[in-house]
Amino acid sequence: MYLSKEEEKMSEGEYGETIRKSMDILLALGEIYNASKLVDITSAQVSGVSYKTIGDAGLEYLEDLIRDNAKATINSTLNPPGIDLNNWKELGFPEDFSIKQNKIVEAYEKLGISKTCTCTPYLVGNVPRFNEHISWSESSAVAYVNSVIGARSNREGGPGALAAAIVGKTPFYGFHLDDVRTANWIVNVETPLVGADFGALGYIIGQKVGGDVPYFILNNTPDNNDLKVLGAALASSGSVALYHVENITPEFKLTNKNEIENNLNISHKDILDTREQLSTTDKEPDLVCLGCPHASLEEIKRLANYIYRKTIKNKLWICTSIAVKALADRMGYTDIIEKAGGNIICDTCMVVSPIEDMGFEVIGVNSAKAANYIPSMCNLEVVFGDIEDLIQFK
Ligand code: F3S
């Protein structure tokens, strides 16, 4: 792997122990994936934040970095932790967990990572430009930023993205290169998609293509919320980091459709079957959790309009960032949702929070990614459907 003189000095410890250790991680990744060199990056999105996933060992790792005076040198944002940082007590998050979780978030802050605490950093100011090299480790955000924005990131692990945030560079391989950004599957969707259908589509295709690049020919025009949900599902049932949608996403023209042998047709029945398969029970959800990936202002607005002046029977969480909630507060959506009996939950989500210790049994979700993970990560039953199927009114 080629290193500039400057990079050699970094890896030899001339700029301190933290840079040397971070370079070790990046060079090891580069060796594994045959990177030719390092490339400068403009942003990092760091995952590995919930105490549920990183535990005490993760906290110790971060505290070691702080002792070494590590600091992010580029725009770096943080993935969701396991609690609503401001309201964990009122919302009933377990105290021991919350104390540890706060320490983890404080540690990241000391490392210079902005406490955005969201898996949709592109909704709160971490918005790379087309073709820019970045290092992001939230898989749904990687799918979005590569596909919808056209920036370039591999699916990094938490430590790799953190090392990249400190050094400001990442190994140059995979989705940073031109030649792997063309599609190798054509997916012809024969039916119009609405709501949770986009997640169901992503779930089917992720299972079939693994880490390849699908090219969708859709029957109707998705908005950015649909693309957010599609990418999250693709990245969870498979390991998709990039997809194209004909006439929609910025790099769809890179693909010559005539050269692709893998073709899939998706019918209305395929979508219906997958929707069914994503539920583990037909019981009524005691908690409906929306916002996976974290909800946009537009999604919160639609929900507020739907439940306006009604009273919800089940508990309702809408997960989003504190930045988007501030706008929902200002627009009066939070008030409508709270009057109907729901809560906007900041920072965390139904998968990375200790929801299994909070007395819930059946979680209703409209996200295929959440439906995929809740049974294994939370050991709870899940019902997958549209908002209209999940929310029951009194
Ligand atoms: Fe985000 Fe949690 Fe879903 S981190 S993508 S809301 S599983």
Residues whose N, C-alpha, C, O or C-beta is under 5 A from the ligand:
A	BS01	F3S	P80 C119 S140 G291 C292 P293 H294 C349 V351
